């Protein structure tokens, strides 16, 4: 690989990217961090994460300590190794500390397994540096693809408003997505004009994974039959869904204390006559903290919501380990005794 002057690349990119193209919420979050705060940048070596790295490192108002983090899924042989070397050279060229890890992938890993492994590495690596803020290169086309994937799963406002510009996730980590307002074509146009190289993942051209199939087949067909700009519409829908989700969360918080949603009993009498969406959120949040109910189905939650609105006493199985009863607006979770039947 030819020697690349990455600092010059960052300077050229800075001349081409306007402030209005970055998501203002992610930018404000970064600007508010104390000087010297360690912040991770997830970098695959692809166009999106390369532009993200160069944009962040070229903005003088970000007086932060960047750490470049690369996760090698180990599924593409020498190409994966070249990706890792490319990211290491990018980091060295910008004078950034970096860390790469190669995954010992199981046979035929799922998209979900790969995602879990990647974020486990990113979070652990960042925590070792004393950081809790991770910047990701998701962009506008990812919003379109994610909405379609989540519609198929039956997601509500919370799921359909992902990926978010600023998102607090499990473990106290904050995910930031400054490029969420740019689409794939704009990102590549900037890099090409600035004469910046990037790595191409050949597996993205395959049809094995759902996201690839949507990108190759569904979205192009959608664009052919829709006169409006698909990306602009998806971004607007995502923003509104996030606003709706936050409004419902705030309303539920006004009505119920956090302690009301913890423990074995859930008293929902205060939600009688309120919209179904509030009842669903309360039951979902309560059920997720119960022992043995970390993996709950949407159908099971909807069943409890239905029973609540019917105002009838009932008993519902809660897996092999317990059951839930509803009496006079109060849900109660009880572990099954030895010999009692569950699912």
C-alpha positions in Angstrom: 0.0 0.0 0.0 1.4 3.4 -1.0 2.2 5.8 1.8 -0.8 8.0 2.5 -0.6 11.4 4.2 -3.6 11.0 6.4 -3.4 14.4 8.0 -3.5 16.0 4.6 -6.5 13.8 3.8 -8.2 15.0 7.0 -7.6 18.6 6.0 -9.1 18.1 2.5 -12.1 16.4 4.0 -12.6 19.3 6.4 -12.9 21.7 3.5 -15.6 19.6 1.9 -17.9 18.7 4.8 -20.1 21.5 6.1 -21.3 21.7 9.7 -24.9 21.4 8.4 -24.2 17.9 7.1 -23.4 16.5 10.5 -26.1 15.6 13.0 -26.4 18.5 15.4 -27.3 16.4 18.4 -24.2 14.3 18.1 -22.1 17.3 17.5 -23.5 19.1 20.5 -22.8 16.1 22.7 -19.2 16.0 21.6 -18.7 19.7 22.1 -20.0 19.4 25.7 -17.5 16.8 26.7 -14.5 18.0 28.9 -11.2 18.4 27.1 -9.2 15.3 27.0 -12.2 12.9 27.3 -11.4 9.5 25.7 -13.8 8.8 22.9 -13.8 5.7 20.7 -14.3 5.6 16.9 -15.4 2.3 15.5 -13.6 2.0 12.2 -14.0 -0.9 9.8 -11.9 0.8 7.1 -15.0 1.2 4.9 -16.0 4.6 3.4 -18.4 5.5 6.2 -16.0 5.0 9.1 -13.1 6.4 7.3 -15.0 9.7 6.6 -16.2 9.7 10.2 -12.6 9.4 11.5 -11.3 12.1 9.3 -14.2 14.5 10.1 -13.9 14.1 13.8 -10.1 14.4 13.9 -10.1 17.5 11.7 -12.6 19.5 13.8 -10.6 21.7 16.1 -13.5 22.3 18.5 -13.3 18.7 19.5 -10.5 18.7 22.1 -10.9 15.0 22.8 -8.6 11.9 23.0 -9.7 9.8 20.1 -9.1 6.0 20.1 -9.6 4.1 16.8 -11.2 0.6 17.4 -11.3 -2.1 14.7 -13.1 -5.4 15.0 -12.0 -8.1 12.5 -14.7 -10.6 12.1 -12.2 -13.0 10.6 -14.6 -14.2 7.9 -12.8 -12.9 4.8 -9.3 -14.3 5.2 -6.5 -12.1 3.9 -9.0 -9.4 3.0 -9.9 -9.0 6.7 -6.2 -8.8 7.5 -5.7 -6.1 5.0 -8.6 -4.2 6.5 -7.0 -4.3 9.9 -3.6 -3.1 8.5 -5.4 -0.3 6.7 -7.1 0.9 9.9 -3.8 0.7 11.8 -2.0 2.8 9.2 -4.9 5.3 9.3 -4.6 5.6 13.1 -0.8 5.9 12.9 -1.0 8.5 10.2 -3.3 10.6 12.3 -1.3 10.0 15.5 -4.1 8.1 17.2 -3.9 5.2 19.6 -5.7 2.1 18.1 -6.7 -1.4 19.0 -7.7 -4.2 16.7 -9.1 -7.6 17.7 -9.7 -10.7 15.5 -12.8 -12.7 16.3 -12.7 -16.5 16.5 -15.9 -16.8 14.6 -18.1 -19.8 15.0 -19.2 -21.8 12.0 -21.9 -19.9 10.0 -22.3 -17.0 12.4 -25.6 -15.0 12.3 -25.8 -11.3 11.8 -26.9 -11.0 15.4 -24.0 -13.0 16.7 -21.5 -10.8 14.7 -23.1 -7.7 16.0 -23.0 -8.9 19.6 -19.3 -9.8 19.3 -18.4 -6.5 17.6 -20.1 -4.3 20.3 -18.7 -6.4 23.1 -15.2 -5.7 21.9 -15.9 -2.0 21.2 -17.3 -1.4 24.6 -14.7 -3.4 26.5 -11.8 -1.8 24.6 -13.2 1.7 25.3 -13.8 1.0 29.0 -10.2 0.0 29.3 -9.3 3.5 28.1 -11.6 5.1 30.7 -14.2 6.1 28.0 -17.9 5.7 27.7 -18.6 7.5 24.4 -18.4 5.6 21.1 -18.8 7.2 17.6 -20.2 5.0 14.9 -20.3 5.6 11.1 -24.0 4.8 10.5 -25.4 7.1 7.8 -28.8 7.9 6.2 -29.0 4.7 4.0 -28.6 2.7 7.2 -31.8 4.4 8.5 -33.7 3.3 5.5 -32.5 -0.3 5.8 -33.1 -0.5 9.5 -36.6 0.8 9.2 -37.5 -1.9 6.7 -35.8 -4.6 8.8 -37.7 -3.5 12.0 -41.0 -3.2 10.3 -40.7 -6.9 9.4 -40.1 -7.7 13.1 -43.1 -5.7 14.2 -41.2 -3.0 16.0 -42.8 0.0 17.6 -41.6 3.6 17.8 -38.5 2.8 19.9 -37.3 0.2 17.4 -38.3 2.2 14.2 -36.4 5.3 15.4 -33.1 3.4 15.3 -30.3 4.1 14.7 -30.4 7.3 16.8 -27.9 10.2 16.7 -27.4 9.9 20.5 -28.2 6.7 22.3 -27.5 5.5 25.8 -27.1 1.7 25.8 -26.6 -1.0 28.4 -23.6 -0.6 30.5 -23.7 3.2 30.5 -22.2 3.6 27.0 -23.3 6.4 24.7 -23.4 5.8 21.0 -23.0 8.8 18.7 -23.7 8.8 15.0 -22.6 12.2 13.5 -23.0 11.1 9.9 -26.7 10.1 10.2 -27.8 12.9 7.8 -25.4 11.9 5.0 -26.2 9.2 2.5 -23.9 6.7 1.0 -23.4 8.5 -2.3 -22.5 11.8 -0.6 -19.9 10.1 1.6 -18.2 8.4 -1.3 -18.3 11.6 -3.3 -16.5 13.5 -0.6 -13.8 10.8 -0.2 -13.3 10.6 -3.9 -13.0 14.4 -4.3 -10.5 14.5 -1.4 -8.5 11.6 -2.9 -9.0 9.5 0.2 -8.9 5.7 -0.2 -11.2 3.2 1.7 -11.6 -0.5 2.0 -14.4 -2.4 0.2 -16.0 -5.3 1.9 -16.8 -7.8 -0.8 -19.3 -9.7 1.4 -21.6 -6.7 1.2 -22.3 -7.6 -2.4 -23.7 -11.1 -1.5 -27.3 -12.0 -0.7 -26.7 -14.1 2.4 -27.8 -11.4 4.9 -31.1 -9.5 5.0 -29.5 -6.1 5.0 -27.6 -6.9 1.8 -30.8 -8.1 0.1 -32.7 -5.0 1.1 -29.8 -2.8 -0.2 -29.5 -4.6 -3.5 -33.0 -5.6 -4.4 -35.8 -4.0 -2.3 -34.6 -0.4 -1.9 -33.7 0.2 -5.6 -37.2 -1.2 -6.6 -38.8 1.1 -4.0 -37.0 4.1 -5.5 -38.3 3.3 -8.9 -41.9 3.5 -7.9 -41.7 6.4 -5.4 -41.3 10.0 -6.7 -40.3 11.4 -3.3 -36.7 11.2 -2.0 -36.6 7.9 0.0 -33.7 8.9 2.3 -35.1 12.3 3.2 -38.5 10.7 4.0 -36.9 8.0 6.1 -34.9 10.5 8.1 -38.0 12.6 8.8 -39.9 9.5 9.8 -37.1 8.4 12.1 -36.9 11.8 13.8 -40.7 11.9 14.4 -40.8 8.4 15.7 -38.0 9.2 18.2 -40.0 12.3 19.3 -43.1 10.1 19.8 -41.1 7.5 21.7 -39.6 10.1 24.0 -43.0 11.7 24.6 -44.5 8.4 25.7 -41.5 7.7 27.9 -41.9 11.1 29.5 -45.6 10.6 30.0 -45.1 7.2 31.6 -42.4 8.7 33.9 -44.8 11.5 35.0 -47.5 8.9 35.9 -45.3 6.2 37.5 -42.1 6.2 39.5 -39.2 3.9 38.5 -39.8 1.9 41.7 -43.3 1.2 40.5 -41.9 -0.7 37.6 -39.6 -2.8 39.7 -40.2 -5.9 41.9 -42.6 -8.8 41.6 -45.8 -6.7 41.6 -46.9 -4.1 39.1 -49.9 -1.9 40.1 -51.3 -0.4 36.9 -54.5 1.0 38.3 -53.2 4.5 37.6 -53.1 3.6 33.9 -56.7 2.5 33.6 -58.3 4.4 30.8 -54.9 5.5 29.4 -53.7 4.7 25.9 -52.6 1.1 25.2 -49.1 2.3 24.3 -48.5 3.4 27.9 -49.7 0.1 29.4 -47.6 -1.8 26.9 -44.5 0.2 27.9 -45.1 -0.3 31.6 -45.6 -4.1 31.3 -42.6 -4.5 29.0 -40.3 -2.5 31.3 -41.5 -4.4 34.4 -41.3 -7.9 32.8 -37.7 -7.3 31.6 -36.4 -7.0 35.2 -38.1 -10.2 36.4 -35.9 -13.2 37.0 -36.0 -15.6 34.1 -37.8 -13.2 31.8 -35.0 -11.4 30.1 -36.1 -12.9 26.8 -39.8 -12.0 26.5 -41.8 -12.1 23.3 -44.0 -9.3 21.9 -46.9 -11.7 21.8 -46.6 -12.4 25.5 -46.6 -8.7 26.4 -49.6 -8.1 24.1 -51.4 -10.9 25.9 -50.9 -9.2 29.2 -52.0 -5.8 27.7 -55.2 -7.5 26.4 -56.0 -9.0 29.8 -55.4 -5.6 31.5 -57.9 -3.9 29.2 -60.4 -6.7 29.7 -60.3 -5.9 33.5 -60.6 -9.6 34.2 -58.7 -11.8 36.7 -56.4 -14.2 34.9 -53.2 -16.2 35.2 -50.6 -16.4 32.4 -47.5 -18.7 32.2 -44.2 -16.9 32.5 -41.9 -19.6 31.1 -40.8 -22.6 32.9 -39.9 -20.6 36.0 -43.0 -18.7 36.9 -46.4 -17.3 36.3 -48.1 -13.9 36.2 -51.5 -13.2 37.7 -53.7 -10.2 37.2 -56.2 -9.2 39.9 -57.8 -5.7 40.2 -55.3 -4.0 38.0 -52.3 -5.5 39.7 -49.9 -7.9 38.0 -48.0 -10.3 40.3 -45.1 -12.5 39.3 -44.6 -15.8 41.2 -42.0 -18.5 40.8 -43.4 -21.9 40.2 -43.1 -24.4 43.0 -41.4 -27.7 42.4 -43.6 -29.9 40.3 -45.8 -27.1 39.0 -46.1 -27.1 35.2 -44.8 -24.2 33.1 -44.3 -23.9 29.4 
